């Protein structure tokens, strides 16, 4: 049964916006929960109790996915170095098109016998005449290599786009995880404050206060690790651009959430009616089928990959080069002819037996090698086997493209199902349980262990939802990589790289 890509994209209108977080290319305003630039902690000193570990101490520039990928294509040094292969190959086309240069020879003949013979002055022009279509075949080889260089550059960009988009999705995930752990750390700190008041009021024993302090301190250690992950993700994004001062980093736009739960007191009850779509997610809702130029299914994606994926195109261009190489080998079996046109001038000879007057002569000559080497067919056989090898490489590239698309499609289907689990009520249920346990604990009908368990469960569910969104982002990126066509990806999120 065929599944239309558009139909599946429409089923999770917020997921892609969460993972890719697209928007304006300018600096975005900082959203709560994901700090862009905060004062750095004092080096060498641990964070104070109850303090929140900053995720990033360096100023950052936030970009949408399309803007970031376009910037990578403009500034990445590896891509810039690879791009030189195209003008190099283009220059070789003009070299292959050149005709052999003529040669000019001059000479003089002097009488050293003392017999008063004439002195001769000779000048000759020699031009090699090519046979066998060598020049045209070599030009075709050079043009094929130019086309292959362009396709290989496109394939390098395809891979680079995937690397950049993956780094972007990973940075989004790192910020989501940090924001959630920061919120959990703040909730545990509030629980410590609550227990301090309850100990003073005599409602609970001091051991519950100590336990809550231990859990809060332990979770701040996890927050330090999450902050380091955010910094590493920002460095990974920055590293794909032109070398710059690392005092300013590049980061993704602040991600949206799959669900938005209205702010309220920690122990306030929550109902399903309070579940609302995230505003950022609504702003980045996916486009409909018209924007995607019609429905796309597995078969159509496979045809796109086999027909136009840059590495497959490069393999075809190299096969054309190998076929032209066979024509070059055939042409080399034709002997080239050297045509020589010359003139000689003889001075007056005063030999008493054989006197000669002044005179000039004109000469025309042809020279060509005797093609004894043509008894060997090694060069021609090598060229033919090279052409067969290139044709087989094309079949291999097409087959790999087919498998890549099917593998990426299966991963996309799985990731889609994972995200769908968290776009329902599981996040809301986890939050409701957490608030209910805290409410019961404040009123003496639940234990501290119940509260900590509910807190950990809610934290785990949120982190699992972020993992699912990250995998969804990776799966969508892999699908764009496998097809070699990112147009439906950018159409889905409403943008395109620069």
C-alpha positions in Angstrom: 0.0 0.0 0.0 1.4 3.4 -1.0 1.7 6.2 1.5 1.8 9.8 0.3 4.5 11.8 1.9 2.2 14.8 2.1 -0.4 12.9 3.9 2.1 11.8 6.6 3.5 15.3 6.9 0.1 16.7 7.5 -0.5 14.3 10.4 2.2 16.0 12.5 1.9 19.7 11.7 4.0 20.7 14.7 6.7 18.0 14.7 8.8 19.3 11.9 8.6 22.9 13.2 9.8 21.6 16.6 12.7 19.8 15.1 13.8 22.2 12.4 12.5 25.5 14.0 12.4 27.6 10.9 11.6 31.3 10.8 13.2 34.6 9.8 16.9 34.7 9.0 17.5 37.7 11.3 18.3 37.5 14.9 15.4 36.0 16.7 14.1 37.2 20.1 15.0 34.9 22.9 12.2 32.7 24.1 11.9 31.6 27.8 13.6 28.4 28.6 16.4 28.7 26.0 18.9 31.4 27.0 21.0 32.9 24.2 23.5 34.9 26.2 23.8 34.8 30.0 26.6 35.8 32.3 29.2 33.2 32.7 29.8 31.4 35.9 33.0 32.3 37.8 35.7 30.0 36.5 36.8 27.4 39.0 33.9 27.8 41.4 30.9 25.5 41.6 27.4 26.9 41.0 25.7 28.1 44.2 23.0 25.9 45.6 19.7 26.6 44.0 21.3 28.4 41.0 20.6 27.5 37.4 23.6 26.5 35.3 23.8 28.7 32.2 23.6 26.8 28.9 25.8 29.3 27.0 28.1 32.1 28.1 29.0 33.3 24.6 26.8 35.6 22.5 25.0 33.7 19.8 23.3 34.4 16.5 20.1 32.4 15.9 19.3 31.3 12.3 16.5 29.3 10.8 17.4 26.0 9.1 17.0 27.3 5.6 19.2 30.4 6.4 21.8 28.3 8.1 22.1 25.7 5.4 22.3 28.4 2.8 25.1 30.1 4.8 27.0 26.9 5.1 26.8 26.5 1.3 28.3 30.0 1.0 31.0 29.9 3.7 32.1 26.3 4.2 35.8 26.0 3.4 35.7 22.3 2.3 33.0 23.2 -0.2 34.9 26.2 -1.4 38.0 24.0 -2.0 35.9 21.3 -3.7 34.4 24.0 -6.0 37.8 24.7 -7.6 37.5 21.3 -9.3 35.0 22.8 -11.7 37.1 25.6 -13.2 40.1 23.2 -13.3 38.1 20.7 -15.4 36.7 23.6 -17.5 40.3 24.7 -18.3 41.1 21.1 -19.4 38.3 21.3 -22.0 40.1 24.2 -23.7 43.4 22.3 -23.5 41.9 19.1 -25.1 40.4 21.2 -27.9 43.8 22.5 -28.9 45.5 21.3 -32.2 49.2 20.3 -32.0 51.5 23.2 -32.4 53.6 23.4 -35.6 57.3 23.3 -35.4 59.8 25.6 -37.2 63.3 24.3 -38.0 66.3 26.3 -39.3 69.6 25.0 -40.3 72.8 25.8 -42.3 75.2 23.6 -44.3 78.8 24.8 -44.4 81.7 23.3 -46.5 84.5 22.3 -44.2 86.4 20.3 -46.8 88.0 23.3 -48.4 86.6 22.4 -51.8 84.8 25.7 -52.2 81.3 24.1 -52.3 78.2 26.2 -51.8 76.8 27.1 -48.4 73.1 26.2 -47.8 70.6 27.9 -45.5 67.5 25.8 -44.7 64.1 26.6 -43.0 61.2 24.2 -42.7 57.7 24.2 -41.1 56.3 20.9 -39.8 52.6 20.4 -38.8 51.3 17.2 -37.3 48.0 16.1 -38.9 45.7 14.1 -36.5 43.7 11.1 -37.7 41.2 8.8 -36.1 39.1 11.6 -34.4 41.6 12.0 -31.6 40.9 15.6 -31.0 37.1 15.3 -30.9 37.3 12.2 -28.6 39.7 13.9 -26.2 37.5 17.0 -26.1 34.5 14.7 -25.3 36.5 13.2 -22.4 37.3 16.6 -21.0 33.7 17.8 -21.3 32.6 14.6 -19.6 35.0 15.2 -16.8 33.7 18.7 -16.5 30.1 17.5 -16.2 31.3 14.9 -13.7 33.1 17.5 -11.6 29.9 19.6 -11.5 27.8 16.6 -10.4 30.4 15.7 -7.8 30.3 19.2 -6.5 26.5 19.0 -6.3 26.9 15.7 -4.4 29.4 17.3 -2.0 26.8 20.0 -1.4 24.1 17.3 -0.9 26.2 15.7 1.8 27.2 19.0 3.3 23.5 20.0 3.5 22.8 16.8 5.4 25.6 17.4 7.8 24.5 21.0 8.4 20.8 20.0 8.9 21.8 17.2 11.2 23.9 19.6 13.3 21.0 22.0 13.4 18.6 19.3 14.5 21.0 18.1 17.2 21.4 21.6 18.5 17.6 22.0 18.7 17.5 18.7 20.6 20.3 19.8 23.0 18.5 23.1 23.7 15.2 21.3 24.3 16.9 18.8 26.7 18.6 21.6 28.6 15.5 23.7 28.8 13.5 20.7 30.3 16.3 19.8 32.7 16.5 23.4 33.8 12.8 23.5 34.5 13.0 20.2 36.4 16.0 21.6 38.4 13.9 24.7 39.2 11.0 22.6 40.3 13.3 20.5 42.6 14.7 23.8 44.1 11.1 24.9 44.7 10.4 21.6 46.4 13.4 22.2 48.7 12.0 25.6 49.6 8.6 24.0 50.3 10.2 21.4 52.5 12.1 24.0 54.4 8.8 25.8 55.2 7.1 22.5 56.2 10.0 21.5 58.4 9.7 24.8 60.2 5.9 24.3 60.5 6.5 20.8 61.9 4.6 19.1 59.0 7.4 16.8 58.0 10.7 15.5 59.4 14.1 16.9 58.5 15.0 13.7 56.5 12.5 14.6 53.8 14.2 18.0 53.5 17.7 16.4 53.2 16.4 13.9 50.6 15.0 16.7 48.5 18.3 18.6 48.8 20.2 15.6 47.6 17.9 15.1 44.6 18.1 18.8 43.7 21.9 18.8 43.9 22.2 15.6 41.9 20.0 17.0 39.2 22.1 20.1 38.9 25.0 17.8 37.9 22.9 16.6 35.0 22.1 20.2 34.1 25.8 21.0 33.9 26.2 18.1 31.4 23.2 19.3 29.4 24.6 22.9 29.3 27.9 21.5 27.9 26.0 19.6 25.3 24.3 22.8 24.2 27.7 24.5 23.9 29.1 21.6 21.9 26.1 21.7 19.5 26.6 25.4 18.9 30.3 24.9 18.2 29.4 22.1 15.8 27.1 24.4 13.9 29.7 27.3 13.9 32.5 24.9 12.8 30.8 24.4 9.4 31.1 28.1 8.6 34.1 30.3 7.7 36.6 30.5 10.5 35.6 33.3 12.8 36.2 34.4 16.4 34.5 31.9 18.7 33.2 34.6 20.9 30.1 34.6 18.8 28.4 31.2 18.0 25.7 30.2 15.6 22.6 28.5 17.0 19.2 27.4 15.8 16.0 29.3 16.3 14.4 28.6 19.7 12.3 25.4 19.3 8.6 25.1 19.9 7.0 22.4 21.9 4.6 19.7 20.8 2.1 20.9 23.4 1.8 24.1 25.4 0.6 23.9 29.0 -0.5 27.2 30.4 1.7 28.6 33.3 0.1 28.1 36.7 1.0 27.3 40.2 3.0 24.1 40.6 0.2 22.4 42.4 -2.7 23.8 40.3 -4.8 21.1 38.6 -4.7 20.8 34.9 -7.4 19.4 32.5 -7.3 18.3 28.9 -9.1 21.5 27.9 -6.0 23.5 28.8 -3.9 21.7 26.2 -3.2 24.2 23.4 -1.0 24.1 20.3 2.3 25.9 20.6 2.2 29.3 18.9 5.5 28.8 17.2 4.4 25.5 15.9 1.2 26.9 14.5 3.2 29.6 12.7 5.3 26.9 11.1 2.5 24.6 10.1 3.3 22.4 7.1 2.3 23.3 3.7 -0.4 21.4 1.8 -0.1 19.1 -1.2 -0.1 22.0 -3.7 3.0 23.5 -2.2 4.7 20.1 -2.5 3.9 19.9 -6.2 1.5 17.0 -5.9 1.6 13.8 -3.9 4.9 12.1 -3.4 5.0 8.4 -2.5 7.8 5.9 -2.2 7.9 5.0 -5.9 8.0 8.7 -7.0 10.8 9.4 -4.5 12.8 6.5 -5.8 12.4 7.6 -9.4 13.6 11.1 -8.4 16.7 9.6 -6.7 17.6 7.3 -9.5 17.1 10.1 -12.1 18.7 13.1 -10.5 20.6 12.3 -7.3 24.0 14.0 -7.8 26.2 10.9 -7.1 24.1 8.9 -9.7 24.5 11.7 -12.2 28.2 11.9 -11.5 28.5 8.1 -12.2 26.7 8.6 -15.5 29.0 11.4 -16.5 32.0 9.2 -15.6 30.5 6.5 -17.8 30.4 9.0 -20.6 34.0 9.8 -20.0 34.9 6.1 -20.2 33.0 5.7 -23.4 34.8 8.7 -24.9 38.1 7.0 -23.7 37.3 4.1 -25.9 37.1 6.4 -28.9 40.4 7.9 -27.9 42.0 4.5 -27.8 40.6 3.7 -31.2 41.9 7.0 -32.5 45.4 6.4 -31.1 45.6 3.3 -33.3 45.7 5.7 -36.3 49.1 7.0 -37.0 49.5 10.8 -37.2 51.2 12.3 -40.2 53.8 15.1 -40.1 53.6 17.4 -43.1 56.8 19.4 -43.7 57.2 22.4 -46.0 60.7 23.8 -46.4 63.0 26.0 -48.4 66.8 26.1 -48.9 69.1 28.7 -50.3 72.5 27.8 -51.7 75.3 30.3 -52.2 77.6 30.2 -55.3 80.0 27.3 -55.4 83.5 28.1 -56.8 84.9 24.6 -57.1 86.9 24.5 -60.3 85.6 21.1 -61.3 81.9 21.6 -60.3 81.1 25.3 -60.0 77.4 26.1 -59.0 75.5 29.3 -59.2 73.3 30.8 -56.4 69.9 29.0 -56.3 66.9 28.3 -54.0 64.9 25.1 -53.6 61.5 24.2 -52.2 60.8 20.9 -50.4 57.6 19.1 -49.3 57.6 16.0 -47.2 55.4 13.5 -45.3 56.5 11.3 -42.4 54.5 8.8 -40.4 55.4 6.0 -38.0 55.1 2.4 -38.9 52.3 1.2 -36.5 53.9 -2.0 -35.4 52.5 -1.4 -31.9 49.0 -1.9 -33.3 49.6 -5.6 -33.1 49.0 -5.1 -29.3 45.4 -4.4 -28.3 46.2 -3.7 -24.6 45.3 0.0 -24.6 42.0 -0.6 -26.5 41.1 -3.5 -24.2 41.9 -1.4 -21.1 39.6 1.4 -22.4 36.8 -1.0 -23.1 37.0 -2.7 -19.7 37.1 0.8 -18.1 33.9 1.7 -19.9 32.2 -1.6 -18.7 33.4 -0.9 -15.2 31.9 2.6 -15.4 28.6 1.3 -16.7 28.5 -1.2 -13.8 29.2 1.6 -11.4 26.2 3.5 -12.7 24.0 0.4 -12.1 25.5 0.2 -8.6 24.8 3.9 -7.9 21.2 3.6 -9.0 20.7 0.5 -6.9 22.3 2.2 -3.8 20.0 5.2 -4.4 17.0 2.9 -4.5 18.0 1.1 -1.3 18.8 4.5 0.4 15.4 5.9 -0.4 13.6 2.7 0.9 15.7 2.7 4.0 15.1 6.4 4.7 11.4 6.0 4.0 11.1 3.1 6.5 13.0 5.2 9.1 10.7 8.1 8.4 7.6 6.0 8.9 9.0 4.8 12.2 10.0 8.2 13.4 6.5 9.5 12.4 4.9 6.9 14.6 7.1 7.8 17.5 6.3 11.5 17.3 2.6 10.8 17.0 2.7 9.1 20.4 3.9 12.3 22.1 1.6 14.6 20.1 -1.3 13.1 21.9 -2.1 13.1 25.6 1.0 11.4 27.1 2.8 14.7 27.9 -0.4 16.2 29.4 -0.9 13.0 31.5 2.6 13.1 32.8 2.2 16.8 33.8 -1.1 16.1 35.4 0.3 13.3 37.5 3.2 15.4 38.6 1.0 18.3 39.7 -1.5 16.0 41.4 1.3 14.3 43.4 2.7 17.6 44.4 -0.7 18.9 45.4 -1.3 15.7 47.5 2.1 16.0 49.1 1.4 19.6 50.2 -1.8 18.4 51.8 -0.2 15.4 53.5 -1.7 12.6 51.4 1.3 11.6 49.4 4.9 10.8 50.2 8.1 12.6 49.1 9.0 9.5 47.1 5.7 9.8 45.2 6.5 13.4 44.3 10.1 12.6 43.2 8.9 9.6 41.2 6.3 11.7 39.4 8.8 14.4 38.8 11.3 12.0 37.3 8.6 10.3 35.2 7.5 13.7 33.7 11.1 14.6 33.0 11.7 11.2 31.3 8.6 11.6 29.2 9.5 15.0 28.0 13.1 13.9 27.2 11.7 10.9 25.3 9.5 13.2 23.3 12.6 15.3 22.4 14.5 12.2 21.4 11.5 11.2 19.1 11.5 14.7 17.6 15.3 14.5 17.0 14.9 11.1 15.3 12.1 12.5 13.2 14.3 15.4 12.1 17.1 13.0 11.3 14.7 10.8 9.3 13.4 13.7 7.3 16.9 14.9 6.6 17.9 11.4 5.6 15.0 11.2 3.2 16.1 14.5 1.6 19.6 13.1 1.4 18.5 9.8 -0.1 16.4 11.4 -2.8 18.8 14.2 -3.5 15.8 16.6 -3.6 15.3 18.9 -0.7 12.5 20.9 -2.4 9.7 19.0 -0.6 11.5 19.4 2.8 11.8 23.2 2.4 8.3 23.4 0.9 7.1 21.6 4.0 8.6 24.1 6.3 8.1 27.2 4.2 11.6 28.2 3.1 14.6 27.5 0.9 18.3 27.9 1.3 20.0 31.0 0.1 
